[in-house]
Amino acid sequence: MNFNDYKFRCSAIGNLFVEPVSKAAKEAGELSETTKTWLNEIFIEKYYGRRKEIDSKFMTKGILCEEMSISIVQDALDESYIEKNVKHYEDEYIKGTPDIVLSDLVVDVKTCWDIWSFTKKDASNKLYYYQLQAYMQLTGNKRAALFYTLVDTPEHLLELEIRRATYNHDADELDDVIANIKHNATYSDIPINQRYTAFYFDAEEDFSQRLAIKVTKAREYLNDLLTKTESKNEN
């Protein structure tokens, strides 16, 4: 076993581009502590077969509402028909499956939990930025879009929210609380053009070179972890 040919997922590739805190470490091209923590998790998954599961209501809504969100993107782009991409892409460094691949654009869609999180979204999320850079490298597209969408919360997730409310509020105020939860989870009264926000990015000319350097260092770090771990087994 070694990590010489390990391919990183596009959705998490931004972790490789987190720079170290100190100027000296940055100038020396060292990996940041954030990057090392992420690589440690990859090592545990591959070597010990233990993967840290991340499950939340936010992710669940994103998965369940993907079709509705893509429909909003279709309207926003004025396309007659857009379907979710199912083609898997990979090269010698990275792998991933973009949400939407058009002839001149690759799109990633993020479904927001509620209107408050939706209105806070901007283009500053570096994980998403590098995810799109990676998708552009894999697909050959030179332009990408990050869409945040606002769609109704699925009924069973809504019921979970209501169930939580029953434990946190008095009986005499519960009816109003439940009505407010339901109102805050549905958005058909808001025009479609107000239920998405899109940010566009161009492909970085030197991204492939930067990525190659980052991946090489990451693979070296993973192999070093492997060597240290196996040397403990021999003692």
Summary of the structure (lengths in Angstrom):
residues: 235
radius of gyration: 21.3
end to end distance: 19.2
largest distance: 66.8
contacts: 641
relative contact order: 0.17
helix: 54%
strand: 12%
